[in-house]
């Protein structure tokens, strides 16, 4: 892994040398727009960003050249957020989970069992009056969120012990994302939280450093976690969105016309990713079942939800400005309640 990280750093330095394309004559002044993410080239996020690349290159190709860097080529998500913050790159996709270390407002979307249903989740994330106060909260820190991406539902998966109740997590080392909310969630559920970057999880599972992890179904197939973990338990603890963030200064420097086209592009990213997501999850479940022989388990989610409940209160107490947003989410939950029996 260390070798890989070094390679990524060297690649990164080489890739980021220069912001403008300069032809042999030195006359090409098109601005290179770099976007990083941590998924494979099959993943809905990559497909959505390449649609954005094609759209911008077609609409504004005389001024901008969009380049998409997948697979942590520009570093881990935390590295990429920092590169976006300083303007070394222009955009990246980061999980909402890690953004809470940059602004506490992001804690809200990391709360376990925040959304009553997928419909409630989608309506909340599409409602700008809910997301704007969160997405704009890092503007002064150098980056702004421009759209959200579906990353499904997060569930526990383990190598040897099926998880049917929170008690089954006891004594297990479970990888979580590097966020205080996730660490606290694991503490409340009784497991031992092992925070690490996404790119390190496969090796940690394979070498028994951890007993399991938690993620959507695509982690089983696209990241190979299902080669090691044979039990995937639908406890449905979180719906954590991915967020496309952009360097604030870069976006502020655009003309109004250019900004309007980029904004169309962000909508396209959201739309393509969501369409591809539905197909990708279905294909992942099929592959995990038939090729990796992963067993899907459907436990009673109520004991998991009860164990996590205190986290809602503590996050709201520590950041009362989140209360109106929380209340707006509860209104969506009432309108789109859970359909589970
Ligand atoms: C999902 C999510 C990623 C995130 C990863 C993780 O794959 O889409 O943005 O990095 O989970 O668990 O770290």
Boltz pocket constraint, residues with backbone or C-beta under 6 A from the ligand:
constraints:
  - pocket:
      binder: B
      contacts: [[A, 38], [A, 77], [A, 93], [A, 94], [A, 95], [A, 151], [A, 177], [A, 196], [A, 197], [A, 198], [A, 214], [A, 215], [A, 216], [A, 219], [A, 242]]
      max_distance: 6.0
